Amino acid sequence: MKKSVGLWQLVGFSTTSFLGTMLHFLYEWLDESVWIAPFSGVNESTWEHMKLLFWPMLIFAVVQSFFFRERDDFWCVKTRGILLGLLLIPLLFYTYNGVIGKSPDWLNIAIFFVSAAVAYIYEARLFNSEKVICKSSKLALAVICVIALLFIVFTFVTPEIDIFKDPLTDTYGI
């Protein structure tokens, strides 16, 4: 299994990168259809960019879980990876934005890919480690479900705080 973990994570990164990129444009491509809004970027806010990472990582994790059935800690590892990727996006964005002041598009795009890469590398290390502490896979799944619910709810009922604010239009949500 350890030999194939790296390949799985590379496929996961590639899948997340491709699907995340597609999700960035899908809402617009589908004429702003309400049904796709919870899963794709509806504006250019940091929160919406976090969605672009979350859904592809979750979809890949569900597929991967069928092949990692013998791992009792699978969902603990995936939850930690997803959380790391989600935390890196605002951390990197607001850090460089505070230093540079202006956010060039190429750097925003790079943040998405760097966050995905770091998350999958971190997961690979955990999968290859013998010392993963996993008290409850059910709790890990519950955390993922809460995050998914927040992405859905906040698409339609968007808090008016900066992470949800579209820097191009100064609006929130849809």
Buried (B, 14 or more C-beta within 10 A) or exposed (E): EEEEBBEBBBBBBEBBBEBBBEBBEBBEEEEEEEEBBBBBBBBBBBBBBBBBBBBBBBBBBEEBBEEBEEBEBBBBBBBBBBBBBBEBBBEBBBEBBEEEEEBEEEBBEEBBBBBBBBBBBBBBBBBBEEEBEBEEBEEBBEBBEEBBEBBBEBBEEBEEEEBBBBEEEEBBBE
